[in-house]
Amino acid sequence: MTKKQNKIQLSLQKPKALPIKDAISGVLEDVHPKKRWFLGNILGNWPKTLRLRGQPKYPRKSAPRRNKLDLYAIIKFPLTTESAIKTTDDNSTLVFIVDVKANKRQIKQAVKKLYDIDVAKVNTLIRPDEEKKAYVRLAPDYDALDVANKIGII
C-alpha cells in the first residue's frame, strides 16, 4: 500500500473507545486550558514590587547647591514712582520690585532683615513686563515715611 492509501484507511477506521478510568479522569480534570494573565494594556499594570534605594559608590554632587535666592537677590530695588510714594504716604506701604520666584514669606523675611522693620503683610503682583511688584505693609508702630527716608526712597 502506498502512503496515501494508508492515510485514507486510517481515517476511515473508528476511533478506539477509551477505558473508563481514562474517560473519568478526563472529565474530572479541567477541560479548559488556563488563560494567560493579561494586565489590561500593552505597557501593563504590573504588580508593585519592592524597590530598594540605590547605594551609590560616590556622591553625585560634590557640594550642596547654594541658595540662589538670598536677601539681596529677593529684593531688587524699591520703586520710586509717584504712585508708589503716594501709597507710602497714604497706606504706610513700601513698594519693591522683587525676584519673580520669591514668595510672600521670603519677601517679608528679606525686608525684616535688610531694613530692620516689622512687616504686617505683603501683597504681590506680576507686572506686564514680567517683574514682580511687592506692596509691603508696615506694622502699625512704624512710620512709612521715616523708613522710606532711611532707605533712601524719598
QUIVEN-V881085 format. One record per backbone hydrogen bond with DSSP energy under -0.5 kcal/mol. CO is the residue of the C=O (numbers start at 0). NH is the residue of the N-H. E is the energy in kcal/mol with one decimal. If there is no record, write none. Layout:
co=CO nh=NH e=E
co=CO nh=NH e=E
This chain:
co=1 nh=5 e=-2.1
co=2 nh=6 e=-2.1
co=3 nh=7 e=-1.9
co=4 nh=8 e=-2.3
co=5 nh=9 e=-2.1
co=6 nh=10 e=-1.9
co=7 nh=11 e=-1.5
co=8 nh=12 e=-1.1
co=18 nh=22 e=-2.1
co=19 nh=23 e=-2.7
co=20 nh=24 e=-2.1
co=21 nh=25 e=-1.8
co=22 nh=26 e=-1.5
co=23 nh=27 e=-2.6
co=24 nh=28 e=-1.9
co=35 nh=37 e=-0.8
co=38 nh=44 e=-0.6
co=43 nh=45 e=-0.9
co=46 nh=48 e=-0.7
co=49 nh=51 e=-0.6
co=53 nh=55 e=-0.7
co=65 nh=67 e=-0.7
co=67 nh=69 e=-1.1
co=69 nh=72 e=-0.6
co=69 nh=73 e=-2.1
co=70 nh=74 e=-1.7
co=73 nh=75 e=-0.7
co=73 nh=98 e=-2.4
co=76 nh=96 e=-3.1
co=80 nh=84 e=-2.2
co=81 nh=85 e=-2.2
co=82 nh=86 e=-2.0
co=83 nh=87 e=-1.6
co=84 nh=88 e=-2.1
co=85 nh=89 e=-2.9
co=86 nh=90 e=-2.1
co=86 nh=92 e=-1.0
co=87 nh=91 e=-0.8
co=91 nh=137 e=-2.2
co=93 nh=135 e=-3.5
co=94 nh=78 e=-2.9
co=95 nh=97 e=-0.6
co=95 nh=133 e=-3.1
co=96 nh=75 e=-2.1
co=96 nh=76 e=-1.5
co=97 nh=131 e=-1.0
co=98 nh=101 e=-1.2
co=102 nh=106 e=-2.2
co=103 nh=107 e=-2.4
co=104 nh=108 e=-2.4
co=105 nh=109 e=-2.3
co=106 nh=110 e=-2.4
co=107 nh=111 e=-2.1
co=108 nh=112 e=-2.4
co=109 nh=113 e=-2.7
co=110 nh=114 e=-2.2
co=111 nh=115 e=-1.0
co=117 nh=138 e=-1.9
co=120 nh=136 e=-2.7
co=122 nh=134 e=-3.6
co=124 nh=126 e=-0.6
co=124 nh=132 e=-3.3
co=126 nh=129 e=-2.0
co=130 nh=126 e=-3.3
co=130 nh=132 e=-0.5
co=131 nh=97 e=-2.7
co=132 nh=124 e=-2.1
co=133 nh=95 e=-2.5
co=133 nh=135 e=-0.7
co=134 nh=122 e=-2.5
co=134 nh=136 e=-0.8
co=135 nh=93 e=-2.7
co=136 nh=119 e=-2.8
co=136 nh=120 e=-1.2
co=138 nh=141 e=-1.9
co=141 nh=143 e=-0.6
co=142 nh=146 e=-2.1
co=143 nh=147 e=-2.7
co=144 nh=148 e=-2.2
co=145 nh=149 e=-2.3
co=146 nh=150 e=-2.5
co=147 nh=151 e=-2.1
co=147 nh=152 e=-2.5
co=147 nh=153 e=-0.7
